[in-house]
């Protein structure tokens, strides 16, 4: 059948088997059984236990669990408990984050109002919104939410706020006329009212055509429920790295076990050594360190007005290559503002504003000692602007009281008020320039009133066109004085005063944020429900686009196939007059181009795109609950600049996570190298399993966390975004990790060899010189790793020349870890547990020199790389 907006009133009533007196309660019950309740259906969500089990599907986590079980089986209960504890805490954090995302449809459901005013059997009555059915006749009044999708059959100055559904920045004027064109965007369906929008002005009557999931907002709810959650780049890379590390660990363990057996070593002893190697190969603290670093990053984000709802979203934001932003309230102030007044000689501005204030229904109220305007955004803009110039509407209303009016009408496109001025009545008129100008016979020229000339008309039309090119919404004002009220002739032979142009202006900080995006290699894209000319003007002022060819409308987009959009998506920086489906298509097209897409939005219409984007950012002030629940982050100040600041913070956090990963893995490689080479050489155990676990979970953890809060580097927003497909070990990072780890391992082996040789030369027993060698290996391994933490602060720059001790948290972490090692060495009870002994000055000097060596070596390599 044809869309409802193409049908006449009679056709609508016939199609839905109803009339202007509405259906009966009995018929409503019958239709309720047929169509169901006017509410959204929800998918059955997973139980908390199911979500908890899902956290253990990661390969790295599985390997850790296996290692924990084996450790427990061979008697290393402490090792087993520590590993399992890390895994369980990580799983609990994951469940908490996932649970928040499940609230999207519940928030959508809450948007429907509990009661609606309907006509049934000729009597108006309130019924629960969920019991409204197709065919019901609904009465709309200012302040009421629209309870279902309606085809309007009667309107009187009706305006409906649809910004949360269409992106329109001002309330939409509605009528009951039949529309002629097919495939009209939602924002242009003037004879329709949509569920969850709000009536701001006038009244009307409409027939329910769709309820529940069949409404426009219901379709969005359905789209929202069908969107699949996807992993972030870091999650994918860590999972991939975890698999390779796990496989490598098992292979090396197997090789080492059989080599040891062939050399005649004890089977149980070799099994324990293999377990130690498995513990060394898998960075047990990595999941916890990454989670904690992200959590700390979240706290930093809050200080920059960005609340992160899902921890992994932080690193995704850091590699964003495209930011698709709504216009109204994000790039602009979401407040109509007068920008320009035109009068014939520039001396009648005050009179123009007086007329605009008198012919105005805005109310001024005082709340908590502050004045606030209530009314249509266009009218409040006129009041606010005049107030700044010392014109107070309240005083004008007292001086020139309104005695009658002709309300605004969409056919006339004019509003007139009759105000008492001394012994006369002044008719004050505002409205569309072309309509009002045709009613003017005179013009106010300074303080003189004279007949309007063709030259005057040409100047006024030129001024109107110039304002329109700047995307200003233009109102004309005029007046005349009469002795009696004559509404039929009131709007004839008027005196033209001037034009007033207004716009929802860009945020002052948004332009700087857009420039920052470009410097950082991020493409800003405006997606709005507003008209193309407005979108282009704002985008040009912000620097988002240079040529009008970079802008496209929803209607033009509709004609494109997905393939055409994919091929051309990089050309466009502005999308105007778009629908929810368009937003999803745009985001998907960018993602198919291999880009990481951030999407900002506030309305119900933005929720699917927020959900499907790599990072969805909802508005905290104007955002609907639906948008907030669907998003990964919420901007508490509704500001585009905040998401750019969040990108900067995200880049820093990701860089710090890489530093932590690089540090932990290079340390683990050192441990693997030490044990594997020692086995091949036929040496006794230079390190015991307890040494490896101690270093991994105690000594390494604090510096790794401290690297996670490394201050941002100055060039962080002057670099292009990293390739979304770039691996954690790309650009030589993997080779550097291996080489640095081998260096630490070689130094540890050297310290062990030196200690053993030292004991043999002095005629000590096997157990005695093994104890010395193992002590030197244990402390060289731990202390060299602490020193190596400073190497990871800067990838290419010299850490010595650029403030080695600038990270106070790293200084404290290294100091604490060092003191812990000293306590182990100096306490007899702990020396017995760790099977280590006291060292003399010569042996301590060797340990210190071996521990400092990684810093010297890496500094030399960095110098060569810079050259």
Secondary structure as GFF3:
##gff-version 3
##sequence-region A 1 867
A	DSSP	three_ten_helix	4	6	.	.	.	ID=ss1
A	DSSP	alpha_helix	9	15	.	.	.	ID=ss2
A	DSSP	alpha_helix	25	35	.	.	.	ID=ss3
A	DSSP	alpha_helix	48	54	.	.	.	ID=ss4
A	DSSP	three_ten_helix	55	57	.	.	.	ID=ss5
A	DSSP	alpha_helix	59	73	.	.	.	ID=ss6
A	DSSP	alpha_helix	77	101	.	.	.	ID=ss7
A	DSSP	alpha_helix	104	110	.	.	.	ID=ss8
A	DSSP	beta_strand	115	120	.	.	.	ID=ss9
A	DSSP	beta_strand	123	128	.	.	.	ID=ss10
A	DSSP	three_ten_helix	129	131	.	.	.	ID=ss11
A	DSSP	beta_strand	137	141	.	.	.	ID=ss12
A	DSSP	beta_strand	149	161	.	.	.	ID=ss13
A	DSSP	alpha_helix	163	166	.	.	.	ID=ss14
A	DSSP	beta_strand	172	173	.	.	.	ID=ss15
A	DSSP	three_ten_helix	186	188	.	.	.	ID=ss16
A	DSSP	beta_strand	192	193	.	.	.	ID=ss17
A	DSSP	beta_strand	198	210	.	.	.	ID=ss18
A	DSSP	three_ten_helix	212	214	.	.	.	ID=ss19
A	DSSP	alpha_helix	216	226	.	.	.	ID=ss20
A	DSSP	alpha_helix	233	262	.	.	.	ID=ss21
A	DSSP	alpha_helix	267	281	.	.	.	ID=ss22
A	DSSP	alpha_helix	286	303	.	.	.	ID=ss23
A	DSSP	beta_strand	306	308	.	.	.	ID=ss24
A	DSSP	alpha_helix	313	318	.	.	.	ID=ss25
A	DSSP	beta_strand	322	325	.	.	.	ID=ss26
A	DSSP	beta_strand	332	342	.	.	.	ID=ss27
A	DSSP	alpha_helix	349	358	.	.	.	ID=ss28
A	DSSP	beta_strand	363	367	.	.	.	ID=ss29
A	DSSP	beta_strand	370	374	.	.	.	ID=ss30
A	DSSP	alpha_helix	377	388	.	.	.	ID=ss31
A	DSSP	alpha_helix	393	399	.	.	.	ID=ss32
A	DSSP	beta_strand	402	409	.	.	.	ID=ss33
A	DSSP	beta_strand	414	421	.	.	.	ID=ss34
A	DSSP	beta_strand	424	431	.	.	.	ID=ss35
A	DSSP	alpha_helix	433	438	.	.	.	ID=ss36
A	DSSP	beta_strand	440	445	.	.	.	ID=ss37
A	DSSP	beta_strand	448	451	.	.	.	ID=ss38
A	DSSP	alpha_helix	454	469	.	.	.	ID=ss39
A	DSSP	beta_strand	473	482	.	.	.	ID=ss40
A	DSSP	beta_strand	494	506	.	.	.	ID=ss41
A	DSSP	alpha_helix	508	519	.	.	.	ID=ss42
A	DSSP	beta_strand	523	527	.	.	.	ID=ss43
A	DSSP	alpha_helix	532	542	.	.	.	ID=ss44
A	DSSP	three_ten_helix	548	550	.	.	.	ID=ss45
A	DSSP	beta_strand	551	553	.	.	.	ID=ss46
A	DSSP	alpha_helix	554	558	.	.	.	ID=ss47
A	DSSP	alpha_helix	562	568	.	.	.	ID=ss48
A	DSSP	three_ten_helix	569	571	.	.	.	ID=ss49
A	DSSP	beta_strand	574	576	.	.	.	ID=ss50
A	DSSP	alpha_helix	580	592	.	.	.	ID=ss51
A	DSSP	beta_strand	597	601	.	.	.	ID=ss52
A	DSSP	three_ten_helix	604	606	.	.	.	ID=ss53
A	DSSP	alpha_helix	607	612	.	.	.	ID=ss54
A	DSSP	beta_strand	615	619	.	.	.	ID=ss55
A	DSSP	alpha_helix	625	630	.	.	.	ID=ss56
A	DSSP	beta_strand	633	635	.	.	.	ID=ss57
A	DSSP	alpha_helix	640	680	.	.	.	ID=ss58
A	DSSP	alpha_helix	689	694	.	.	.	ID=ss59
A	DSSP	pi_helix	695	699	.	.	.	ID=ss60
A	DSSP	alpha_helix	700	707	.	.	.	ID=ss61
A	DSSP	alpha_helix	733	761	.	.	.	ID=ss62
A	DSSP	alpha_helix	766	791	.	.	.	ID=ss63
A	DSSP	alpha_helix	808	826	.	.	.	ID=ss64
A	DSSP	alpha_helix	828	834	.	.	.	ID=ss65
A	DSSP	alpha_helix	841	866	.	.	.	ID=ss66
###
